[in-house]
Amino acid sequence: MKILITGASGFIGSFIVEEALKRGFETWAAVRKTSSKRYLRDERINFIELDFDDEARLTEQLRPHRFDYVVHAAGVTKCANHQDFYRVNTEGTKHFVNALLALEMPLKKFVYMSSLSIYGPIRDSIPHLDILLSDAPHPNTDYAKSKLMAESYIRKLRDKLNYTILRPTGVYGPRETDYFMMVKSIKKHSDFAVGYSQQDITFVYVSDVVQAVFLALEQQKSGGKYFLTDGEVYSSRDFSDMIREELGNPWWIRITAPVWLLRVICTVGELWGKITGKVTALNMDKFHILSQRNWRCDVGAAIHELGYEPQVKLREGVKLSIEWYKENGWI
């Protein structure tokens, strides 16, 4: 079986490539000329450059190939220019799907990597209730809006494309860089939290996302949509405490900032990003993500329809991640 994985040089994509090789797939990694191949060193990997900005060129790049499976994990999570979210995540996905259909690619399954964030803060009222697949999404970031628009386009093609959509919550693990910022901060003796009201957050370890991807590839049903978490709900303090414990309990100062202060900081970061053309860690998209109080969701459909069984809870995942960061000289 021949599998194409887009976003293969990324955090999640590189792990999907590794699993595909383990399972004996003829594995093709879609990369850009500028993509790092740091985690794509296996000589069995076949590389293909794809231009998602140009549908005609993309079609020609795909024409010589016949893929049995496609996992579309390519996308951007941070942009200096907000229009790039829609150019890459929305239009790029449209171009890709259109090219596959135009070539009559004999796909057994197309898996699209979306995000829990497409729902926005729809259940932030106390007490917090699980976000349900039946809830109407109300995304409040450009990233989430662009992913939802891509989803919507794919769903319109259900009669032409056998697809499954995965909506993971915050994905963490070795090689991940965003949550790693918290690890560095705690190692340097400070922790930062936002808001004083209850915040319920969820996580999923990268290997469990990969597990779900390959379960989805095997699924005959088309049109499935699934949340992915480790099945538990945590507080931001739980996460910080686990990190600190794995770092050997360094002394620290824990700072809790009001939401209004975070808004000011992120507004300044947003303006600075526009002036410099550089992506800043704190921007208005990040503000909406950090200020959202409820990230809990119902993973029942993934368990019962896909056979998904999360294997790594947060405590073990934090331990494995920090061990990797240490072994690879990140901390």
SEVOVEX-436310 format. One record per residue (C-alpha): residue number from 1; x, y, z; residue in three letters. Coordinates in pm, whole numbers. Example, Ala and Ser with C-alpha at 12.3 -4.5 7.8 and 13.67 -1.06 7.14 Angstrom:
<recs>
1 | 1230 | -450 | 780 | ALA
2 | 1367 | -106 | 714 | SER
</recs>
This chain:
<recs>
1 | 0 | 0 | 0 | MET
2 | 124 | 345 | -93 | LYS
3 | 63 | 631 | 153 | ILE
4 | 118 | 1006 | 113 | LEU
5 | 165 | 1215 | 427 | ILE
6 | 157 | 1594 | 395 | THR
7 | 317 | 1809 | 663 | GLY
8 | 561 | 1520 | 701 | ALA
9 | 842 | 1738 | 835 | SER
10 | 619 | 1873 | 1112 | GLY
11 | 577 | 1753 | 1468 | PHE
12 | 278 | 1522 | 1412 | ILE
13 | 358 | 1443 | 1050 | GLY
14 | 704 | 1305 | 1126 | SER
15 | 558 | 1057 | 1374 | PHE
16 | 295 | 947 | 1120 | ILE
17 | 577 | 881 | 873 | VAL
18 | 759 | 665 | 1128 | GLU
19 | 448 | 458 | 1198 | GLU
20 | 377 | 412 | 826 | ALA
21 | 726 | 272 | 780 | LEU
22 | 681 | 36 | 1074 | LYS
23 | 362 | -94 | 916 | ARG
24 | 532 | -161 | 585 | GLY
25 | 369 | 110 | 376 | PHE
26 | 547 | 253 | 75 | GLU
27 | 577 | 588 | 245 | THR
28 | 582 | 923 | 65 | TRP
29 | 654 | 1240 | 258 | ALA
30 | 528 | 1566 | 110 | ALA
31 | 770 | 1848 | 186 | VAL
32 | 861 | 2197 | 68 | ARG
33 | 1206 | 2289 | -59 | LYS
34 | 1264 | 2474 | 268 | THR
35 | 1135 | 2191 | 489 | SER
36 | 1370 | 2045 | 746 | SER
37 | 1429 | 1670 | 713 | LYS
38 | 1574 | 1645 | 1060 | ARG
39 | 1327 | 1374 | 1161 | TYR
40 | 1295 | 1220 | 816 | LEU
41 | 1628 | 1042 | 789 | ARG
42 | 1507 | 688 | 718 | ASP
43 | 1632 | 585 | 373 | GLU
44 | 1300 | 414 | 299 | ARG
45 | 1118 | 748 | 287 | ILE
46 | 1023 | 875 | -58 | ASN
47 | 999 | 1252 | -90 | PHE
48 | 768 | 1459 | -306 | ILE
49 | 750 | 1838 | -330 | GLU
50 | 396 | 1975 | -350 | LEU
51 | 289 | 2332 | -422 | ASP
52 | -44 | 2377 | -245 | PHE
53 | -72 | 2738 | -364 | ASP
54 | -107 | 2639 | -730 | ASP
55 | -375 | 2380 | -808 | GLU
56 | -260 | 2321 | -1167 | ALA
57 | 102 | 2271 | -1064 | ARG
58 | -5 | 2053 | -774 | LEU
59 | -205 | 1832 | -1010 | THR
60 | 99 | 1783 | -1232 | GLU
61 | 319 | 1702 | -932 | GLN
62 | 74 | 1431 | -825 | LEU
63 | 0 | 1296 | -1175 | ARG
64 | 277 | 1030 | -1187 | PRO
65 | 156 | 872 | -863 | HIS
66 | -123 | 646 | -745 | ARG
67 | -173 | 662 | -371 | PHE
68 | -392 | 425 | -170 | ASP
69 | -403 | 645 | 139 | TYR
70 | -351 | 1014 | 211 | VAL
71 | -304 | 1182 | 549 | VAL
72 | -329 | 1559 | 518 | HIS
73 | -145 | 1696 | 820 | ALA
74 | 5 | 2000 | 647 | ALA
75 | -95 | 2343 | 772 | GLY
76 | 14 | 2646 | 970 | VAL
77 | -68 | 2722 | 1333 | THR
78 | 108 | 3061 | 1357 | LYS
79 | 123 | 3338 | 1097 | CYS
80 | 234 | 3701 | 1097 | ALA
81 | -26 | 3770 | 828 | ASN
82 | -366 | 3628 | 921 | HIS
83 | -457 | 3579 | 556 | GLN
84 | -190 | 3309 | 541 | ASP
85 | -408 | 3086 | 759 | PHE
86 | -671 | 3085 | 486 | TYR
87 | -419 | 3062 | 202 | ARG
88 | -248 | 2757 | 350 | VAL
89 | -507 | 2579 | 564 | ASN
90 | -819 | 2648 | 359 | THR
91 | -720 | 2715 | -1 | GLU
92 | -426 | 2475 | 13 | GLY
93 | -657 | 2195 | 126 | THR
94 | -910 | 2278 | -146 | LYS
95 | -640 | 2269 | -412 | HIS
96 | -509 | 1938 | -280 | PHE
97 | -847 | 1766 | -269 | VAL
98 | -942 | 1902 | -611 | ASN
99 | -618 | 1769 | -760 | ALA
100 | -670 | 1423 | -609 | LEU
101 | -1023 | 1408 | -749 | LEU
102 | -922 | 1543 | -1091 | ALA
103 | -663 | 1266 | -1117 | LEU
104 | -918 | 1006 | -1006 | GLU
105 | -676 | 894 | -738 | MET
106 | -789 | 547 | -621 | PRO
107 | -794 | 643 | -253 | LEU
108 | -913 | 398 | 5 | LYS
109 | -912 | 677 | 267 | LYS
110 | -830 | 1046 | 305 | PHE
111 | -762 | 1155 | 665 | VAL
112 | -774 | 1526 | 744 | TYR
113 | -605 | 1660 | 1057 | MET
114 | -826 | 1934 | 1199 | SER
115 | -851 | 2068 | 1555 | SER
116 | -1079 | 2086 | 1858 | LEU
117 | -1027 | 2463 | 1842 | SER
118 | -1279 | 2494 | 1556 | ILE
119 | -1554 | 2496 | 1823 | TYR
120 | -1430 | 2800 | 2010 | GLY
121 | -1555 | 2884 | 2363 | PRO
122 | -1905 | 2745 | 2311 | ILE
123 | -1929 | 2578 | 2655 | ARG
124 | -1733 | 2815 | 2876 | ASP
125 | -2019 | 2870 | 3121 | SER
126 | -1976 | 2709 | 3463 | ILE
127 | -2021 | 2420 | 3521 | PRO
128 | -1817 | 2314 | 3222 | HIS
129 | -1978 | 2053 | 3000 | LEU
130 | -1820 | 1842 | 2729 | ASP
131 | -1811 | 1988 | 2380 | ILE
132 | -2011 | 1751 | 2161 | LEU
133 | -1974 | 1661 | 1795 | LEU
134 | -2335 | 1776 | 1752 | SER
135 | -2253 | 2128 | 1877 | ASP
136 | -2236 | 2408 | 1621 | ALA
137 | -1877 | 2538 | 1593 | PRO
138 | -1809 | 2903 | 1668 | HIS
139 | -1435 | 2947 | 1604 | PRO
140 | -1279 | 3262 | 1745 | ASN
141 | -931 | 3248 | 1590 | THR
142 | -819 | 3273 | 1229 | ASP
143 | -645 | 2939 | 1264 | TYR
144 | -966 | 2768 | 1377 | ALA
145 | -1178 | 2945 | 1116 | LYS
146 | -941 | 2837 | 839 | SER
147 | -949 | 2474 | 957 | LYS
148 | -1328 | 2474 | 979 | LEU
149 | -1356 | 2615 | 627 | MET
150 | -1131 | 2338 | 500 | ALA
151 | -1344 | 2081 | 685 | GLU
152 | -1660 | 2223 | 532 | SER
153 | -1518 | 2189 | 182 | TYR
154 | -1417 | 1827 | 242 | ILE
155 | -1758 | 1740 | 387 | ARG
156 | -1928 | 1863 | 69 | LYS
157 | -1738 | 1594 | -122 | LEU
158 | -1855 | 1295 | 79 | ARG
159 | -1994 | 1121 | -231 | ASP
160 | -1660 | 1159 | -410 | LYS
161 | -1408 | 1121 | -129 | LEU
162 | -1385 | 857 | 144 | ASN
163 | -1264 | 1076 | 429 | TYR
164 | -1227 | 1090 | 807 | THR
165 | -1170 | 1411 | 1003 | ILE
166 | -970 | 1405 | 1327 | LEU
167 | -1000 | 1690 | 1578 | ARG
168 | -727 | 1653 | 1839 | PRO
169 | -702 | 1877 | 2143 | THR
170 | -358 | 2008 | 2244 | GLY
171 | -101 | 1762 | 2108 | VAL
172 | 228 | 1730 | 2294 | TYR
173 | 528 | 1500 | 2307 | GLY
174 | 891 | 1478 | 2191 | PRO
175 | 988 | 1735 | 1924 | ARG
176 | 692 | 1963 | 2010 | GLU
177 | 791 | 2327 | 2053 | THR
178 | 488 | 2522 | 2184 | ASP
179 | 434 | 2338 | 2513 | TYR
180 | 811 | 2317 | 2537 | PHE
181 | 806 | 2692 | 2606 | MET
182 | 637 | 2615 | 2938 | MET
183 | 904 | 2357 | 3018 | VAL
184 | 1177 | 2616 | 2956 | LYS
185 | 993 | 2875 | 3163 | SER
186 | 956 | 2643 | 3463 | ILE
187 | 1318 | 2534 | 3435 | LYS
188 | 1405 | 2903 | 3455 | LYS
189 | 1194 | 2928 | 3775 | HIS
190 | 874 | 3092 | 3654 | SER
191 | 526 | 2973 | 3561 | ASP
192 | 255 | 3181 | 3398 | PHE
193 | -121 | 3122 | 3416 | ALA
194 | -411 | 3324 | 3278 | VAL
195 | -730 | 3418 | 3460 | GLY
196 | -864 | 3332 | 3802 | TYR
197 | -1172 | 3131 | 3706 | SER
198 | -1175 | 2755 | 3656 | GLN
199 | -1007 | 2634 | 3339 | GLN
200 | -1051 | 2276 | 3217 | ASP
201 | -794 | 2169 | 2961 | ILE
202 | -728 | 1848 | 2771 | THR
203 | -424 | 1690 | 2612 | PHE
204 | -335 | 1408 | 2376 | VAL
205 | 9 | 1252 | 2342 | TYR
206 | 141 | 1240 | 1986 | VAL
207 | 152 | 860 | 1967 | SER
208 | -221 | 845 | 2046 | ASP
209 | -291 | 1085 | 1758 | VAL
210 | -90 | 855 | 1532 | VAL
211 | -288 | 558 | 1662 | GLN
212 | -612 | 733 | 1564 | ALA
213 | -477 | 816 | 1217 | VAL
214 | -413 | 452 | 1132 | PHE
215 | -743 | 340 | 1282 | LEU
216 | -911 | 595 | 1056 | ALA
217 | -722 | 462 | 753 | LEU
218 | -864 | 117 | 822 | GLU
219 | -1220 | 242 | 875 | GLN
220 | -1464 | 171 | 593 | GLN
221 | -1710 | 442 | 696 | LYS
222 | -1678 | 776 | 519 | SER
223 | -1754 | 1110 | 680 | GLY
224 | -1654 | 1032 | 1038 | GLY
225 | -1546 | 1319 | 1266 | LYS
226 | -1369 | 1249 | 1594 | TYR
227 | -1229 | 1434 | 1893 | PHE
228 | -899 | 1307 | 2031 | LEU
229 | -785 | 1348 | 2393 | THR
230 | -635 | 1114 | 2651 | ASP
231 | -981 | 1083 | 2806 | GLY
232 | -904 | 1298 | 3110 | GLU
233 | -956 | 1663 | 3207 | VAL
234 | -687 | 1869 | 3376 | TYR
235 | -617 | 2218 | 3504 | SER
236 | -326 | 2430 | 3384 | SER
237 | -181 | 2389 | 3735 | ARG
238 | -186 | 2008 | 3695 | ASP
239 | 27 | 2042 | 3383 | PHE
240 | 271 | 2286 | 3545 | SER
241 | 306 | 2070 | 3856 | ASP
242 | 384 | 1761 | 3649 | MET
243 | 647 | 1946 | 3448 | ILE
244 | 808 | 2086 | 3762 | ARG
245 | 816 | 1740 | 3921 | GLU
246 | 990 | 1588 | 3618 | GLU
247 | 1242 | 1874 | 3622 | LEU
248 | 1335 | 1789 | 3980 | GLY
249 | 1114 | 2047 | 4154 | ASN
250 | 1317 | 2364 | 4088 | PRO
251 | 1216 | 2669 | 4290 | TRP
252 | 969 | 2883 | 4102 | TRP
253 | 741 | 3184 | 4105 | ILE
254 | 391 | 3116 | 3979 | ARG
255 | 229 | 3423 | 3825 | ILE
256 | -144 | 3439 | 3751 | THR
257 | -230 | 3730 | 3525 | ALA
258 | -580 | 3869 | 3473 | PRO
259 | -732 | 3814 | 3132 | VAL
260 | -734 | 4189 | 3056 | TRP
261 | -355 | 4205 | 3101 | LEU
262 | -306 | 3913 | 2864 | LEU
263 | -519 | 4096 | 2609 | ARG
264 | -296 | 4404 | 2634 | VAL
265 | 20 | 4196 | 2597 | ILE
266 | -118 | 4001 | 2301 | CYS
267 | -243 | 4319 | 2133 | THR
268 | 107 | 4464 | 2154 | VAL
269 | 252 | 4136 | 2026 | GLY
270 | 9 | 4140 | 1734 | GLU
271 | 107 | 4494 | 1639 | LEU
272 | 475 | 4414 | 1668 | TRP
273 | 430 | 4111 | 1443 | GLY
274 | 263 | 4324 | 1177 | LYS
275 | 538 | 4585 | 1195 | ILE
276 | 825 | 4336 | 1178 | THR
277 | 657 | 4069 | 964 | GLY
278 | 762 | 3807 | 1218 | LYS
279 | 541 | 3560 | 1402 | VAL
280 | 517 | 3645 | 1772 | THR
281 | 442 | 3392 | 2045 | ALA
282 | 175 | 3615 | 2197 | LEU
283 | -84 | 3748 | 1952 | ASN
284 | -462 | 3777 | 1943 | MET
285 | -512 | 3418 | 1826 | ASP
286 | -304 | 3307 | 2122 | LYS
287 | -508 | 3533 | 2351 | PHE
288 | -832 | 3359 | 2254 | HIS
289 | -673 | 3017 | 2304 | ILE
290 | -525 | 3096 | 2646 | LEU
291 | -836 | 3275 | 2773 | SER
292 | -1078 | 2996 | 2674 | GLN
293 | -1191 | 2825 | 2995 | ARG
294 | -1319 | 2492 | 2869 | ASN
295 | -1140 | 2243 | 2641 | TRP
296 | -1316 | 1928 | 2751 | ARG
297 | -1488 | 1719 | 2485 | CYS
298 | -1658 | 1384 | 2431 | ASP
299 | -1427 | 1123 | 2275 | VAL
300 | -1691 | 850 | 2284 | GLY
301 | -1733 | 838 | 1907 | ALA
302 | -1360 | 782 | 1853 | ALA
303 | -1362 | 502 | 2109 | ILE
304 | -1673 | 324 | 1982 | HIS
305 | -1644 | 383 | 1607 | GLU
306 | -1268 | 388 | 1551 | LEU
307 | -1164 | 161 | 1835 | GLY
308 | -946 | 439 | 1971 | TYR
309 | -790 | 365 | 2311 | GLU
310 | -565 | 642 | 2447 | PRO
311 | -254 | 480 | 2588 | GLN
312 | -63 | 771 | 2738 | VAL
313 | -206 | 985 | 3017 | LYS
314 | -62 | 1327 | 3088 | LEU
315 | 173 | 1231 | 3372 | ARG
316 | 343 | 960 | 3166 | GLU
317 | 346 | 1181 | 2858 | GLY
318 | 513 | 1468 | 3042 | VAL
319 | 776 | 1226 | 3174 | LYS
320 | 846 | 1087 | 2826 | LEU
321 | 859 | 1434 | 2671 | SER
322 | 1100 | 1579 | 2925 | ILE
323 | 1322 | 1272 | 2903 | GLU
324 | 1342 | 1332 | 2528 | TRP
325 | 1413 | 1705 | 2572 | TYR
326 | 1699 | 1619 | 2807 | LYS
327 | 1841 | 1344 | 2588 | GLU
328 | 1839 | 1571 | 2284 | ASN
329 | 1992 | 1871 | 2457 | GLY
330 | 1684 | 2092 | 2450 | TRP
331 | 1708 | 2149 | 2827 | ILE
</recs>
